[in-house]
Amino acid sequence: PYRGAEADRLVESLEEYAQSAGIEVRYTGSTDFVTDLQRRIAGADVPDLAFIPQPGLVDQLVNDEVVFRLDEATSQQLVDNYDPAVLEVAEFDGVDYAVPFRRTMKSVVWFRRDVFEAEDWVLPTTLNELEALAATIAVADRGIAPWCFAMSAGDATGWAATDWVEDLVVRRQGPEVYGDWVTGAVEFADPVIEAAFVEFQSLVLEPGRVAGGIVDVVSKRVDRAWEPLLASEPGCAMYRQADFAIGWMPNGTAVGPDESLDWFELPGVAAEPVPLLIGGDQVVQFDDRPEVNGLMAFLASADAGTPWAESGGFLSAKSSIDAEQYPTFERGFVEALDTTPVQVFDASDRMHPDIGSGLLWNEITKWVSGAISYAEFAETVDSARREIEQD
């Protein structure tokens, strides 16, 4: 799924190993990653390896018996370089099938510190304070919207909206309800889930709340959503997007308490521990030739990913990479991921791929654009989930 600068940094991080192993690694990135991968698997162009952000898709590939279990050398690298909790996503019925490669902290709000200081806006500590701040910014008549937000991502258009809602569900309803929503025990039609969509709409999507309006939200590329935030005349004050958004911004963009750009964790409910929404990419193999097994073992080793981590825009899933190896401002992400007791994995990525990596993205885009009501949206997605469960 990596493209642009991210793809370049991945390839650079593999070059030394490829040379020493005497192999050539060819990498292909795609804006329509899930669709393209499924087409290649169905055809005669199956890749040797794939980096997959959706555990639900990995589950399906394992069940369909199209990926190979990890060999002994790779499994040993997992034991040597990862915390046991991280390895839970690599195991399926007690067998190692995936190498966790990247982890992401999604509950991040990037903001213009210089703008906040000039306007005397105070960083919020609760969701209610965040909503009050957004309302204040919206009526301030400074030409600055509260939010930057965009969704266009080819066949994956809509995923950025699911991330927003997921953060609100786990904050308002807690991890148990969130988990039941992931599995389908709580449906989209349930009032507690609808409430999160309503809150997202009120907080971010109402007129005056987002730079460029709904037209830009639906049509602008998700990896360009940050542009009004960094403009010389800022078009927005805040931008909720995962830690990896720094990789979309211009090289050398400075971040921190002494810079114009900084970040804070999306707040939660007063007097409640604030959970983190997280994500991550896993590597699976579609062939077990020796050179494929060798590359998988390298990807699970302490060396893989370190150059990318040191250059910024990448948080490794490995505990063997020390926090000091990351750029200074990213160490805050690492600390949060290492210390926050309540963390939930991206809900849509955990759902069956036909739902979470397909139908849900399509339908939430229709809902955001106003083409369908929430009731229509919920009925479509819930009905499809029931059909899959029956099969």
Buried (B, 14 or more C-beta within 10 A) or exposed (E): BBBEBBBBBBBEBBEEBBEEBEBEBEEEBBBBBBBBBBEBBEEEEEBBBBBBBBBBBBBBBBEEEEBBBBBEBBBBBBEEBBEEEBBEBBBBEEEBBBBBBBBBBBBBBBBBBEBBEEBEBEBBEBBEBBBEBBBBBBEEEEEBBBBBBBBBBBBBBBBBBBBBBBBBBBBBBBBEBBBBBBEBEBBBBBEBBBBBBEBBBEBBBBEEBBBBEBEBBBEBBBBEBBBBBBEEEBBBBBBBBBBBBBBBBEEEBEBBEEEBBBBBBBBBBEEEEBBBBBBBBBBBBBEBEEBBBBBBBBBBBBBBBBBBBEBBBBBBBBBBBEBEBBBEBBBBBBEBBEEBEBBBBBBBBBBBBBBBBBBBBBBBBBBBBEEBEBEEBBBBBBEBBEEEEEE
